[in-house]
Amino acid sequence: MGANISFPMPNSSASGNLVLVLGDQLSPELSSLAAADPATDYVLMVEVAEEATYVRHHKKKIALILAAMRHFAAELTAAGWRVDYVTLDDPGNTGNFDGEVARAVARHHTARIIVTEPGEWRVLEIMRRWPAVLGMPVTILPDDRFVASIDMFKSWAGDKKQLRMEYFYREMRRKTGLLMQGPEPEGGRWNFDADNRKPVPKGMRFPTPLRHSPDAATRDVLKLVADRFAGHFGDLEPFWFPVTRTQAEASFALFVSQALPSFGDYQDAMASGEQYLFHGVVALAMNIGLLNPLAMCQQVEAAYHDGQVPLPAAEGFIRQIIGWREFVRGIYWLKMPGYTDLNYFGNTRALPWFYWSGETDMACLAAAIGQTKAEAYAHHIQRLMLTGNFALIAGIAPSEVHAWYLTVYADAFEWVEAPNTLGMSQFADGGLLGSKPYVSSGARAAGWRSRRPASSRCRDRQGPTSGTGPS
């Protein structure tokens, strides 16, 4: 609990609810909003320094969340909600959720707090203590923006010793009906991953994600972040991320029409000088609530049925959303607390300094880290096959790798980042999430052999070896 915070005593005349909406819950269909009444309840949105600094988040990530929050507050206000919005530079801002919720309860004399379950165990623990410290009931509702509830995943996991995404994914396909023909999968196959590993042909041209110009509200945020978080990692400008629902939907529509048709073929490829290939850069908008994941999948399915997108591409995208994304969230809540402390191999080395500077003669790592610094983004092969594999081979402590990924990527929230980093990338959970370390092949689990085409691999700028590990 923050220092010097006084909590109000229960008010006998209190009425109505206080609905706290977090920075990654910017969805009008949020369960807490559905349980509230705009006529009698208040929506509280707060910019708190603690959330920007518990790890020193990339400047672009902070700007994305704050700008999107301010635009969502305006969206709610226009829809008739009474929104109590506390900016980071508000003179009375206590800098943490405890203090800001307490101040709002005192301002509005509310009788109950309603929240949608957060995406981090750390924040859930904060919320769980509010009934005692605030002297009022706190209702924590499920986040039904996901296909699988936390309880549903726990029931599916049961007493299984190993949890495999493929079988969970099939359940999600049956539950949603996506790409299904009755009880059978479209095309007679559940998974077209084997068709999604093509090397990039020489001279291929790639679409560019839609870039949005900052409006006045976003420019205010950029100035605030530049002033308050100048020492944080990463470049703040140029800033082009979508910060409104309209912008996010436009970005996704462009991806579906221009990039998705080739996404399946080349989703596991890398190409020198190409940051995005056919990736959509839509996870950052989806993970803060500006895009609805199930609606995105339905849009992709419709594009397939209309003949605009081949089946392997549509299936590959949908698998990432209702398969992998839902699966890693389930793993996180199944194994927290404690999952982020796992270290199966006992790796203890510190994260190399070049993960922050990008200054290394290993060409692929320099490119991926330099891009991360500039854009708060790298696609999954850059993360997994480059920065992740190097960290595992070099024996870096998983906790340091986890903190780095959570810091540097705009789409990184602990529920999705931790299992990807600790389970898939670093094998710190000893095989709960993946059957073997990703640096291993099936035939030679103790060694390393690339499973990707030669065109997707990189070499050191000065030759094939550098003495500091493979790149």
Secondary structure, DSSP 8 states (H G I E B T S, - for coil): --TT-------TT--SEEEE--TT---TT-HHHHTS-TTT-EEEEE--HHHHHTTT--HHHHHHHHHHHHHHHHHHHHTT-EEEEE-TT-TT--SSHHHHHHHHHHHHT-SEEEEE--SSHHHHHHHHTHHHHHSS-EEEE--TTSSS-HHHHHHHHTT-SS--HHHHHHHHHHHH-TTEETTEEGGG-S--GGGS-----TT------------HHHHHHHHHHHHH-TTSSS---S-----SHHHHHHHHHHIIIIIHHHHHHHTT---TT-S-TT----HHHHTTTSS-HHHHHHHHHHHHHTTSS-HHHHHHHHIIIIIIIHHHHHHHHHHTTTGGG--TT---B---THHHH---S-HHHHHHHHHHHHHS---HHIIIIIIIHHHHHTTB-HHHHHHHHHHH-TT--HHHHHIIIIIIIT-TTSSSS-SS-TT--SS-TTS----S-GGG---BTTBS--SS---
